[in-house]
Amino acid sequence: MKYIKQVLGGDLRQYTMVVALAALIIIFNIISGGRMLTSSNFQNLISGNAYVLILALGMLMVIVIGQIDLSVGSVAGFAGMVMALVAKNYNVPWWCAVLIAIAIGLLAGAWHGFFLSQLGIPGFITTLGGMMIFRGGVIWISHSISVPAPEQLKWFGSGYLPEWGPAFTGMNNSTLLLGIIGIVAYVVAQIRKYKRSGDATGVKDPLWAVVVRIILMTVLIGYFTWLFGSGRVGTSFPVPGLILLLLTIIYHIITQRTKFGRHVYAVGGNKAAAALSGVNVKRTYFLTMMNMSFLAAVAGILFVGRSTAAGPADGTSWEMDAIASVFIGGAAVSGGVGTILATIVGGLVMAVLNNGLMLMGVGADKTQVIKGFVLLAAVAFDVYNKKSGKSSIIGRLFPSKEEKAAN
Amino acid sequence: MDNNSYILQMQSITKEFPGVRALDDVNLSVRTGTIHSICGENGAGKSTLMKVLSGVYPYGTYDGKIIFMGKEMKFKNIKESESAGIAIIHQELTMIPELSITENIFMGNEILRNGLIDWAEEKRRTYDILKKVGLSINPDILIKHLGVGQQQLVEIAKALSKNVKLLILDEPTSALNEADSANLLELMKDLKSRGITCIMISHKLNEIAAISDAVTVIRDGHTVESYDVVAGEVDEDKIIKAMVGRSIENRYPEHKSCPGNVIFEVNNWCVEDPDVEGRMVCKHASFNVRAGEIVGFAGLMGAGRTELMRSIFGKNYGIYRGGTIKIKGKEVKLNSVESAIKHGVAYVPEDRKNLGLNLLDCIRTTVVAADLDKITKRGLLDLNEEKIAAEDYRNQLKIKTSHVDKGVTTLSGGNQQKVVLSKWMFTEPDILILDEPTRGIDVGAKYEIYKLIHQLADAGKAVILVSSELPELLGMADRIYTIFEGSITGEISAAEADQEILMKRMTITSKE
């Protein structure tokens, strides 16, 4: 047990959600007779859920500052619709339409952020208003009719990476390259971390634990590289998945390694103490809300690209899926607690549940019921853990320094 | 003397909390139809005693006897003491702002007719009671629309509506302006003439002197003195002596300070209360601090010390109404906490748990929280630098923990305070404002904090030490300012000061 701890770095309870996710995948795979762990299924799973996971990234930060954003689905739908409309009616190039959609997201976020930070209206109310305004707006400007989207966007919404290079690898070489980059980056990061681990305390992490950690991660990345890369010719790790991956890395760094990220946690943990430590609370509120709607616009664009048309009902109840992902990932309703990586795991749990139940032939009605129970169970488990005075953050994928050192 | 002339006798009251004996053999006898004042320093046990009396601490959790109107009382809760005729008006008002005066007065005591509230009757009675306290306003007005002074009167009216025999007022004037305070004292005299006994907890000696018939002084959980007086002829010096008569042991490390030039100057600083319009919490405060000097600020709770400091620290409190700050001779405008930090000012707040710390954080992230720029390299936080800084302060300040990644809640009060101090030392300030830095810390940890303050002063920093413990100020500071009701009432070098001089200036507006 002690050895497992040293490899994973700290509190095993954090891995509950990761273990649950792995168990879900394996169980569904067995029940569905191996249809879960196939290339095409996982490609679909990722490109079909990337937009919700992108929303969850922003939602995590909103929830950490102690607010909530109900408008994300409407904003996503609105941004996507405006993009489709300008492209169709004014004949602007597709990239220009995309920029307009992103600008709309930023403006919507500034609108919410203004009411929250300057007027002190709770985010729940502000964004409830935004939810109605933008939903109504979509239906209004589209006259309740679907609008076809520029062809080029399809690549972003459900496209695949190009095929190139030698065929003897037996898989899509772009995916292979991605996998190799992932492994190398992980190894380099681990080695750097190991080298510097003794700087402050003089006690280095055990080398064997680092090695085991690297081997485990290599096997994991390697397996998924093979899974995504070995599908039908012309398929690969999906493009929306790649966008999600990049955004996840960026937001992980923003929340864990930047001043702004620290301010987000500080404001959520204790607003008054943060203000007395020189944090500009209003600015933090504003930027977090603005960022959320920006990501909503990105999600809207991807979704429109995937479905090749913008519909008036696009984005309905996405906010609920995003919020559920964040809470399954162990964030606290009162703010201050939660991580990007745990949120992604939480979102993947939801996605795998959806996908697995569908493979089993369970209807959408029952799927909804089951998802509801899972959300309750996950949060109840978390609250129970907190009450017994244990670590509150569950489901961290990678060991962060603090837990590692705590043991 | 005949026992019946006493409305209340509390005999040998002892109340213990885990690790602390808050009250130790306290006796209090209050005569019927008098105004009885209880005074003592912050934390002397006044409020605890009143909580025992009113049943907040139920019978059985304390030792001793309470005899009220000739009968021994065993209150289990506030409801029981209220029905016996004891009402307590707390420092923080306890009414519901969104409800009307009538609704608040009859809260929990509604007049019912056929199971429904009889509004007409309630309103009529409210109107009568309000007249008794000198308020002639519409009983339908919501509490939130009243000023603090009026709210307090309504609170008293509520007590009167319950047929109160003994009214306890806990620092009733601490939140009021002068006119309202005078009004309230008049009302107390009026109540007395109508046969209602009042106990007033206060540390404003001028008020005590003006209206009380008897005084009891409590110090460190003991009754120190208790005697009858003639209202208007109270010997203030005698009370002061009794309040502070504690000996200063060798609780402060030796230190020889060598002050340099004045590096921090505040002139005519004025701040208005953000909640009570027109009430000034700081009135033309002016002071200065030299490099390497420890300057004490003495004042009782509510005197405006914290408000003054937080206002100076980037206008974090109240509404700024004028005044200038000079740092190293140059006038600066500190309009946000961030700019205050940039200009080398640091403020350690008095309320560690609510203002000083993010309790979700660990030691490592707390230490660097006030100056993240210092560990930022190319836009990213250098977590290794952060860890090195945290380890550095952990060793330097001897923070007792198994690891800097432990949450701050795992630490004892003294160690938490060290973490807060680390956080501010990390910003490398020139001016360090410490607001009650040793509150809630045990004696050993206090000594370490004192040594640390000396080190900071020796390093050439200007240290401002706000404290309500006079021995601490006398033991630590080079120079002491006294503050009372928002005004600085005196400046005195620590060598010349003693507790009585300070207490006098902290409780009486200077008549110069």
Interface residues (C-beta under 8 A of the other chain):
Chain A: R196 D199 A200 T201 I253 Q256 R257 T258 K259 R262 Y265 A266 G269 N270 A272 A273 A274 A275 L276 S277 G278 V279 N280 G336 V337 K401 E402 E403 A405 A406
Chain B: R310 F313 G314 N316 S336 V337 E338 A340 I341 Y347 P349 N354 L355 G356 L357 N358 L359 L360 D361 C362 R364 T365 A369 A370 D371 L372 D373 T376 G379 L380 L381 L383 N384 K387 I388 A390 E391 H403 V404 D405 K406 K423
